Amino acid sequence: MTARTLRPLLIALALFATACGGSTSTTTDAPAEDAAETTAAPETTAAETTAAPETTAAPETTAVPEETEAPEDTEAPAADIDGMAIYEANCARCHGSDGTGGRGPSLIEHIATHPDKASDIGIVTIGGENMPSFGDKLSEAEIVAVIDYAYETFGAAS
């Protein structure tokens, strides 16, 4: 290589070494041969500065978290939710406090003729014929709790 083609390469390497944290002592007034000698050191300095430094500290350890009794989701299980209170607040005005109906159909008859909890959970969640949707008002666990309450209370009445 000639000095003419080597000089831009050496300048680029010197800039790279400076950007990587190395230091250079090149001067622009030095002849091409001197520039080659002064920029050779930053090449090794740049390589040395990019290598991970050795440490004598003990490696960090991460403690394993202890198991907790709380479930990952914060929603309470249906057994811990008061299905009767949910029924009285949301369902009784149409289906009656005793499940005999009124504005809505009798749950006693419905459960006796169509005992399908999964279907009823879907109807309460998304609504049906003249029934409003409760999916945006009640959680899934609350809907399951109210269906369980209705089946336990009005299913036994048939």
FIVOVEX-440218 format. One record per residue: residue in one letter; x, y, z negated of N, C-alpha, C in turn. Coordinates in Angstrom, 1 decimal, padded with zeros to 4 digits, always signed. Layout:
REM residues N
('A',(X,Y,Z),(X,Y,Z),(X,Y,Z))
...
REM end
This chain:
REM residues 158
('M',(+000.8,-001.2,+000.0),(+000.0,+000.0,+000.0),(+000.9,+001.2,+000.0))
('T',(+000.4,+002.2,+000.6),(+001.1,+003.5,+000.6),(+000.7,+004.4,-000.5))
('A',(+001.5,+005.3,-000.8),(+001.2,+006.3,-001.9),(-000.1,+007.0,-001.6))
('R',(-000.4,+007.2,-000.4),(-001.6,+008.0,+000.0),(-002.9,+007.1,-000.3))
('T',(-002.9,+005.8,-000.1),(-004.0,+005.0,-000.4),(-004.1,+004.6,-001.9))
('L',(-002.9,+004.6,-002.5),(-002.8,+004.1,-003.9),(-003.3,+005.2,-004.9))
('R',(-003.0,+006.5,-004.5),(-003.3,+007.6,-005.4),(-004.8,+007.6,-005.8))
('P',(-005.8,+007.6,-004.8),(-007.2,+007.6,-005.2),(-007.6,+006.4,-006.1))
('L',(-007.0,+005.3,-005.8),(-007.3,+004.1,-006.6),(-006.8,+004.3,-008.0))
('L',(-005.7,+004.8,-008.2),(-005.1,+005.1,-009.5),(-005.9,+006.1,-010.3))
('I',(-006.4,+007.1,-009.6),(-007.2,+008.2,-010.2),(-008.5,+007.6,-010.7))
('A',(-009.1,+006.7,-009.8),(-010.4,+006.1,-010.2),(-010.2,+005.2,-011.4))
('L',(-009.1,+004.4,-011.4),(-008.8,+003.6,-012.6),(-008.6,+004.4,-013.8))
('A',(-007.9,+005.5,-013.7),(-007.7,+006.4,-014.9),(-009.0,+006.9,-015.4))
('L',(-009.9,+007.4,-014.5),(-011.2,+007.9,-014.9),(-012.0,+006.8,-015.6))
('F',(-012.0,+005.6,-015.0),(-012.7,+004.4,-015.6),(-012.1,+004.1,-017.0))
('A',(-010.8,+004.1,-017.1),(-010.2,+003.9,-018.4),(-010.6,+004.9,-019.5))
('T',(-010.7,+006.2,-019.0),(-011.1,+007.2,-019.9),(-012.6,+007.1,-020.3))
('A',(-013.4,+006.7,-019.4),(-014.8,+006.5,-019.7),(-015.0,+005.4,-020.6))
('C',(-014.2,+004.4,-020.6),(-014.3,+003.2,-021.4),(-013.7,+003.4,-022.8))
('G',(-013.2,+004.5,-023.0),(-012.6,+004.7,-024.3),(-011.1,+004.7,-024.4))
('G',(-010.5,+004.4,-023.3),(-009.0,+004.4,-023.2),(-008.5,+005.8,-023.0))
('S',(-007.2,+005.9,-023.2),(-006.7,+007.3,-023.0),(-005.6,+007.2,-021.9))
('T',(-005.5,+008.3,-021.1),(-004.5,+008.3,-020.1),(-003.6,+009.5,-020.3))
('S',(-002.5,+009.4,-019.7),(-001.6,+010.6,-019.8),(-001.1,+011.0,-018.5))
('T',(-001.9,+010.7,-017.5),(-001.5,+011.1,-016.1),(-001.6,+012.5,-015.9))
('T',(-000.7,+013.0,-015.1),(-000.8,+014.5,-014.7),(-000.9,+014.5,-013.2))
('T',(-001.6,+015.5,-012.8),(-001.8,+015.7,-011.3),(-000.5,+016.1,-010.6))
('D',(+000.5,+016.6,-011.4),(+001.7,+017.1,-010.8),(+002.7,+016.0,-010.6))
('A',(+002.5,+014.9,-011.1),(+003.5,+013.8,-011.0),(+003.5,+013.2,-009.6))
('P',(+004.7,+012.8,-009.1),(+004.8,+012.2,-007.8),(+004.1,+010.9,-007.8))
('A',(+003.8,+010.3,-006.7),(+003.0,+009.1,-006.5),(+003.6,+008.0,-007.3))
('E',(+004.9,+007.8,-007.3),(+005.5,+006.7,-008.0),(+005.3,+006.9,-009.5))
('D',(+005.4,+008.1,-010.0),(+005.2,+008.3,-011.4),(+003.8,+008.0,-011.8))
('A',(+002.9,+008.4,-011.0),(+001.4,+008.2,-011.2),(+001.1,+006.7,-011.3))
('A',(+001.8,+005.9,-010.5),(+001.6,+004.5,-010.5),(+002.0,+003.9,-011.9))
('E',(+003.2,+004.4,-012.4),(+003.7,+003.9,-013.6),(+002.8,+004.4,-014.8))
('T',(+002.4,+005.7,-014.8),(+001.6,+006.2,-015.9),(+000.2,+005.6,-016.0))
('T',(-000.3,+005.2,-014.9),(-001.7,+004.7,-014.9),(-001.8,+003.2,-015.1))
('A',(-000.6,+002.6,-015.0),(-000.6,+001.1,-015.3),(-001.0,+000.8,-016.7))
('A',(-000.6,+001.6,-017.6),(-000.9,+001.4,-019.0),(-002.4,+001.5,-019.3))
('P',(-003.1,+002.5,-018.8),(-004.5,+002.6,-019.1),(-005.3,+001.3,-018.6))
('E',(-004.8,+000.6,-017.5),(-005.5,-000.6,-017.1),(-005.5,-001.6,-018.2))
('T',(-004.4,-001.8,-018.9),(-004.4,-002.8,-020.0),(-005.1,-002.2,-021.2))
('T',(-005.1,-000.9,-021.4),(-005.8,-000.3,-022.5),(-007.3,-000.4,-022.3))
('A',(-007.7,-000.2,-021.0),(-009.1,-000.4,-020.7),(-009.6,-001.8,-021.0))
('A',(-008.8,-002.7,-020.6),(-009.1,-004.1,-020.8),(-009.1,-004.4,-022.3))
('E',(-008.2,-003.9,-023.0),(-008.1,-004.1,-024.4),(-009.3,-003.5,-025.2))
('T',(-009.7,-002.3,-024.7),(-010.8,-001.6,-025.4),(-012.2,-002.3,-025.1))
('T',(-012.3,-003.0,-024.0),(-013.6,-003.6,-023.7),(-013.7,-005.0,-024.4))
('A',(-012.6,-005.5,-024.9),(-012.6,-006.8,-025.6),(-013.2,-006.6,-027.0))
('A',(-013.9,-007.6,-027.5),(-014.5,-007.5,-028.8),(-013.4,-007.4,-029.9))
('P',(-013.5,-006.5,-030.8),(-012.5,-006.4,-031.8),(-012.6,-007.6,-032.8))
('E',(-011.4,-008.0,-033.3),(-011.4,-009.1,-034.3),(-011.8,-008.5,-035.6))
('T',(-012.6,-009.3,-036.3),(-013.0,-008.8,-037.7),(-012.6,-009.9,-038.7))
('T',(-012.3,-009.4,-039.9),(-012.0,-010.3,-041.0),(-013.2,-010.5,-041.9))
('A',(-014.3,-009.8,-041.7),(-015.4,-009.9,-042.5),(-016.1,-011.2,-042.3))
('A',(-016.8,-011.7,-043.4),(-017.5,-013.0,-043.3),(-018.7,-012.8,-042.3))
('P',(-019.0,-013.8,-041.6),(-020.2,-013.7,-040.7),(-021.5,-013.5,-041.5))
('E',(-022.3,-012.7,-040.8),(-023.6,-012.4,-041.5),(-024.5,-013.7,-041.4))
('T',(-025.2,-013.9,-042.5),(-026.2,-015.0,-042.4),(-027.6,-014.5,-042.6))
('T',(-028.5,-015.1,-042.0),(-029.9,-014.7,-042.0),(-030.6,-015.6,-042.9))
('A',(-031.3,-015.1,-043.9),(-032.0,-016.0,-044.8),(-033.3,-016.5,-044.1))
('V',(-033.7,-017.7,-044.4),(-034.9,-018.3,-043.8),(-036.0,-017.7,-044.6))
('P',(-037.1,-017.1,-044.0),(-038.2,-016.6,-044.7),(-038.9,-017.7,-045.4))
('E',(-039.4,-017.4,-046.6),(-040.2,-018.4,-047.3),(-041.6,-018.5,-046.8))
('E',(-042.2,-019.7,-046.9),(-043.5,-019.9,-046.4),(-044.5,-019.1,-047.3))
('T',(-045.4,-018.5,-046.7),(-046.4,-017.8,-047.4),(-047.8,-018.5,-047.3))
('E',(-048.6,-018.3,-048.3),(-049.9,-019.0,-048.2),(-050.9,-018.2,-047.4))
('A',(-050.7,-017.0,-047.0),(-051.6,-016.2,-046.2),(-051.5,-016.7,-044.8))
('P',(-052.6,-016.9,-044.1),(-052.5,-017.3,-042.7),(-052.0,-016.1,-041.8))
('E',(-051.6,-016.5,-040.6),(-051.0,-015.5,-039.7),(-052.0,-014.5,-039.3))
('D',(-053.2,-014.9,-039.0),(-054.3,-013.9,-038.7),(-054.9,-013.5,-040.0))
('T',(-055.4,-012.2,-040.0),(-056.0,-011.7,-041.2),(-057.5,-011.9,-041.3))
('E',(-058.0,-012.6,-040.3),(-059.5,-012.9,-040.4),(-059.7,-014.0,-041.4))
('A',(-060.7,-013.8,-042.3),(-061.0,-014.8,-043.3),(-061.7,-016.0,-042.7))
('P',(-061.5,-017.2,-043.2),(-062.2,-018.3,-042.7),(-063.7,-018.2,-042.9))
('A',(-064.5,-018.8,-042.1),(-066.0,-018.7,-042.1),(-066.5,-019.1,-043.5))
('A',(-065.8,-020.0,-044.2),(-066.3,-020.5,-045.5),(-066.2,-019.3,-046.6))
('D',(-065.3,-018.4,-046.3),(-065.1,-017.3,-047.3),(-065.9,-016.1,-047.0))
('I',(-066.7,-016.1,-045.9),(-067.5,-015.0,-045.5),(-069.0,-015.3,-045.9))
('D',(-069.7,-014.3,-046.4),(-071.1,-014.5,-046.9),(-072.0,-014.4,-045.7))
('G',(-072.3,-015.6,-045.1),(-073.2,-015.7,-044.0),(-074.6,-015.2,-044.3))
('M',(-075.1,-015.3,-045.5),(-076.4,-014.8,-045.9),(-076.5,-013.3,-045.8))
('A',(-075.4,-012.7,-046.3),(-075.4,-011.2,-046.3),(-075.4,-010.7,-044.9))
('I',(-074.6,-011.4,-044.0),(-074.5,-011.0,-042.6),(-075.9,-011.2,-042.0))
('Y',(-076.6,-012.3,-042.3),(-077.9,-012.6,-041.7),(-078.9,-011.5,-042.1))
('E',(-078.9,-011.2,-043.4),(-079.9,-010.2,-043.9),(-079.6,-008.8,-043.3))
('A',(-078.4,-008.5,-043.1),(-078.0,-007.1,-042.5),(-078.3,-007.1,-041.0))
('N',(-078.1,-008.2,-040.3),(-078.2,-008.1,-038.8),(-079.3,-008.9,-038.1))
('C',(-079.8,-009.9,-038.8),(-080.7,-010.9,-038.1),(-082.1,-010.9,-038.7))
('A',(-082.3,-010.6,-040.0),(-083.6,-010.8,-040.6),(-084.6,-009.9,-040.0))
('R',(-084.3,-008.7,-039.6),(-085.3,-007.8,-039.1),(-086.0,-008.4,-037.8))
('C',(-085.4,-009.2,-037.1),(-086.0,-009.8,-035.9),(-086.5,-011.3,-036.2))
('H',(-085.6,-012.1,-036.9),(-085.9,-013.5,-037.1),(-086.6,-013.8,-038.5))
('G',(-086.8,-012.7,-039.3),(-087.4,-012.9,-040.6),(-086.4,-013.4,-041.6))
('S',(-086.6,-012.9,-042.8),(-085.8,-013.3,-044.0),(-085.8,-014.8,-044.2))
('D',(-087.0,-015.4,-043.8),(-087.2,-016.9,-044.0),(-087.0,-017.6,-042.8))
('G',(-086.5,-017.0,-041.7),(-086.2,-017.7,-040.4),(-087.5,-018.0,-039.6))
('T',(-088.6,-017.5,-040.0),(-089.9,-017.9,-039.3),(-090.1,-017.0,-038.0))
('G',(-089.3,-016.0,-037.8),(-089.5,-015.2,-036.6),(-090.2,-013.9,-036.9))
('G',(-090.5,-013.2,-035.9),(-091.2,-011.9,-035.9),(-091.0,-011.3,-034.5))
('R',(-090.2,-010.3,-034.5),(-089.8,-009.7,-033.2),(-089.0,-010.7,-032.3))
('G',(-088.2,-011.5,-033.0),(-087.4,-012.6,-032.4),(-088.0,-014.0,-032.7))
('P',(-087.5,-015.0,-032.0),(-088.1,-016.3,-032.2),(-087.8,-016.9,-033.6))
('S',(-088.6,-017.9,-034.0),(-088.4,-018.6,-035.2),(-087.1,-019.4,-035.1))
('L',(-086.2,-019.2,-036.1),(-084.9,-020.0,-036.1),(-085.2,-021.4,-036.6))
('I',(-086.2,-021.6,-037.4),(-086.6,-022.9,-037.8),(-086.9,-023.8,-036.6))
('E',(-087.8,-023.3,-035.8),(-088.1,-024.0,-034.6),(-087.0,-024.2,-033.6))
('H',(-086.2,-023.1,-033.4),(-085.1,-023.2,-032.5),(-084.1,-024.2,-032.9))
('I',(-083.7,-024.2,-034.2),(-082.7,-025.2,-034.7),(-083.3,-026.6,-034.6))
('A',(-084.6,-026.8,-034.8),(-085.2,-028.1,-034.8),(-085.2,-028.7,-033.3))
('T',(-085.4,-027.8,-032.4),(-085.5,-028.2,-031.0),(-084.2,-028.1,-030.2))
('H',(-083.4,-027.2,-030.5),(-082.1,-027.0,-029.8),(-080.9,-026.9,-030.7))
('P',(-080.6,-027.9,-031.5),(-079.5,-027.9,-032.4),(-078.1,-027.9,-031.8))
('D',(-077.6,-026.8,-031.3),(-076.3,-026.7,-030.7),(-075.6,-025.4,-031.2))
('K',(-074.8,-025.6,-032.2),(-074.1,-024.5,-032.8),(-073.2,-023.7,-031.8))
('A',(-072.5,-024.4,-031.0),(-071.6,-023.8,-030.0),(-072.4,-022.8,-029.1))
('S',(-073.6,-023.3,-028.6),(-074.4,-022.5,-027.8),(-074.9,-021.3,-028.6))
('D',(-075.3,-021.5,-029.8),(-075.9,-020.4,-030.6),(-074.8,-019.4,-030.9))
('I',(-073.5,-019.8,-031.1),(-072.4,-018.9,-031.4),(-072.3,-018.0,-030.1))
('G',(-072.4,-018.6,-028.9),(-072.3,-017.8,-027.7),(-073.4,-016.8,-027.6))
('I',(-074.6,-017.2,-027.9),(-075.8,-016.3,-027.8),(-075.6,-015.1,-028.7))
('V',(-075.2,-015.4,-030.0),(-075.0,-014.3,-030.9),(-073.9,-013.4,-030.5))
('T',(-072.8,-014.0,-029.9),(-071.7,-013.2,-029.4),(-072.0,-012.3,-028.2))
('I',(-072.6,-012.9,-027.2),(-072.8,-012.1,-026.0),(-074.2,-011.7,-025.7))
('G',(-075.1,-012.2,-026.6),(-076.5,-011.8,-026.5),(-077.3,-012.8,-025.5))
('G',(-078.5,-012.6,-025.4),(-079.3,-013.5,-024.6),(-080.7,-012.9,-024.4))
('E',(-081.5,-013.4,-023.4),(-082.8,-012.9,-023.1),(-083.1,-011.5,-023.7))
('N',(-083.7,-011.5,-024.9),(-084.1,-010.2,-025.6),(-083.2,-010.0,-026.8))
('M',(-082.2,-010.8,-027.0),(-081.3,-010.7,-028.1),(-080.1,-009.8,-027.8))
('P',(-079.8,-008.8,-028.7),(-078.6,-008.0,-028.4),(-077.3,-008.8,-028.7))
('S',(-076.2,-008.3,-028.2),(-074.9,-008.9,-028.4),(-074.3,-008.4,-029.7))
('F',(-073.7,-009.3,-030.5),(-073.1,-008.9,-031.8),(-071.6,-009.1,-031.7))
('G',(-071.1,-009.5,-030.5),(-069.6,-009.8,-030.4),(-068.8,-008.5,-030.6))
('D',(-069.3,-007.3,-030.4),(-068.5,-006.1,-030.7),(-068.7,-005.6,-032.1))
('K',(-069.7,-006.2,-032.8),(-070.0,-005.7,-034.2),(-069.5,-006.7,-035.2))
('L',(-069.5,-008.0,-034.9),(-069.1,-009.0,-035.9),(-067.9,-009.7,-035.4))
('S',(-067.0,-010.2,-036.3),(-065.9,-011.0,-035.9),(-066.3,-012.4,-035.6))
('E',(-065.5,-013.1,-034.9),(-065.8,-014.5,-034.6),(-066.1,-015.3,-035.9))
('A',(-065.3,-015.1,-036.9),(-065.5,-015.8,-038.2),(-066.9,-015.4,-038.8))
('E',(-067.3,-014.2,-038.7),(-068.5,-013.7,-039.2),(-069.7,-014.3,-038.4))
('I',(-069.5,-014.5,-037.1),(-070.6,-015.1,-036.3),(-070.7,-016.6,-036.7))
('V',(-069.6,-017.2,-036.8),(-069.6,-018.7,-037.2),(-070.3,-018.8,-038.6))
('A',(-070.0,-017.9,-039.5),(-070.6,-017.9,-040.9),(-072.1,-017.7,-040.8))
('V',(-072.6,-016.8,-040.0),(-074.0,-016.6,-040.0),(-074.7,-017.8,-039.3))
('I',(-074.1,-018.4,-038.3),(-074.7,-019.6,-037.7),(-074.7,-020.7,-038.7))
('D',(-073.6,-020.9,-039.4),(-073.6,-022.0,-040.4),(-074.7,-021.7,-041.5))
('Y',(-074.8,-020.5,-041.9),(-075.9,-020.1,-042.8),(-077.3,-020.5,-042.3))
('A',(-077.5,-020.1,-041.0),(-078.8,-020.4,-040.4),(-079.1,-021.9,-040.3))
('Y',(-078.1,-022.6,-039.9),(-078.3,-024.1,-039.8),(-078.5,-024.7,-041.2))
('E',(-077.8,-024.3,-042.2),(-077.9,-024.9,-043.5),(-079.3,-024.5,-044.1))
('T',(-079.7,-023.2,-043.9),(-080.9,-022.7,-044.5),(-082.2,-023.1,-043.8))
('F',(-082.2,-022.8,-042.5),(-083.4,-023.0,-041.7),(-083.4,-024.4,-041.0))
('G',(-082.3,-025.0,-040.9),(-082.3,-026.4,-040.3),(-082.9,-027.4,-041.3))
('A',(-082.7,-027.1,-042.6),(-083.3,-028.0,-043.6),(-084.8,-027.8,-043.8))
('A',(-085.3,-026.6,-043.3),(-086.7,-026.3,-043.5),(-087.6,-027.1,-042.5))
('S',(-087.0,-027.7,-041.4),(-087.8,-028.3,-040.4),(-088.2,-029.7,-040.8))
REM end
